[in-house]
């Protein structure tokens, strides 16, 4: 049983952090000089904060889906929603940093937030640990929503 739990955690970590790697490559490869030239709101965080925040959030997401997977009432539909949400998570970075489409990125972010809320509702019915682990992620994405809107208005 312990081996099975370790392997499932490893699998969920690989799946989750794949979104991080793809998003990171998109950001690093296409961010500059475009992003530096944008007018940003005063509450825009410094660049160095994003890596530790996202690393922590991806770990919390991994633990949330892993905990859900090992619950007695798990369902595959929730796993599909989790994977779909990771696709939208990654898509935001690509749309924003690679294609420089701020408004389209906003639409992607709205869908992402809706999927996070849907996941949280499903998690709450099965395991509160998974539900609570998603709260910081939702809050960070809501903050990103305000930043995204600000960038549209300012640019």
N, C-alpha and C positions, 0 to 999 in steps of 0.2 A: 504493500500500500504506500509506503514512504517513497519508494522508487517511482511509482506511478504519479504521485503528487509532485515530485521534483521534475519529472519529465513534462508533465502538463504545465507547470509553471514556466519551465524553459521554453516550451512551445509558444505559450501566450506572450512571453517576454520578447521572443524573436518576432512574432507577428506585430506586436505593438511597437517595438522599437524600429521595425522596418519603416513604419510611417515617419518616425523621427529622422531616420537616416535619409530617406528620400526628401523630406521637407528641408533638412539641413543642407543637402547638396544643392537644392533649388535656391535656397537663401544665399549660401556662400557664393555660388557661381554667377548669380544674376542680380544680387542686391545692389551693388555699387557700379557706377556712380549714381544710378537713378535714385535710390532711396535717400542718399545724402542731400540731394537737391530738392526733395519735398519739404514743404512747410509743415512742421509738426506741432501738435499742441504742447503746451507747457507741461502737461502730465505724461508725456511720452517717456517711458522708462529708458534708462541707458542701455546700450546694446549688450553689455556684459551680463545683464540680468536674465536674458532670455534662455541661455543654455542651462543654467542651474534650475530655473523654474520649470522648463519643459522636461528636463531629465527627471525631476521629482514627480511631475504630473504623469509622465509615462509610466513610472514605477507604480504610482497609485492606481492608474488604470489597469495595469497588469495584475496587481493584487486583487482589484475589484472583480475582474472577469474570471480570474483563477478561483477566487472564493465562491463566486456564483457557480462556476463549473462543478465544484465539489459539493454543492448543496444537493439536498435530496429532490428538490423540485425544479431542477434546471430544465431548460428547454432550448432546443437548437435555434428557434426563432430569435431568441435574444442574442445568441452568438452571431447570427447573420447581421443583426442590427449593429452589434459591436464592430464587426468587420466593415460594414457600410459606413459607420461613423469614422473609422480610421481612414477610409478612402477620402471622405470629405475633409478630414483633418489635413491630409497630405495635399489634396487638391487646392486648398486655400493658399498654401505656400507657393505652389506652382503658378496659380492664376495671378497672385499678387506680385511675387518676386520675378518670375520668369517672363510672364506676359504683361506685367505692369498694368493690369486691369483692376483698378481699385473698386469700382462699383460692382463688377462681377464677383470679385473676392468677397464683397459684403453679402451678396446673395448666397454664396457658398457657406459663409460663416453663419448665416441665419439657418440654413438647412442643418449645419453641424450642431448648432445649439439645440434645435428641435430634436435631433437624434440623441443628443446627450440627455435631454429631459426625458425622452421616451425610455432610454436605457435606465435612467434613475428610477422611473416609475416601476419598471419591471424588476429592477434590483430590490426596491423597497419591499415588494411583495414576497421576496424569497430570502434575502439576506441584507440586513441593515448595514453590515460592514461594507459591502459593496456600494450601497447607496451613499453612505457617508464619505467614502473614499472619492466619489465623483464630485462632491460639492466644490472643492477647490478648483477643479478643472472647469466646471460650469462657470464659476465666478471669474476665472482668468479669461475664459472665452467671452463672457459678457463685457469684461474690460476691453478685450480686443475688439469687440463690436463697436464700443464707443470710440476707440482709437481709429478704427476703419472709417466710421462715419465722419469723424473729425478730419481725416485726411481727404475725404471727398469734398467736404465743405471748404477746407483751406486751400485746396489745389484745384 
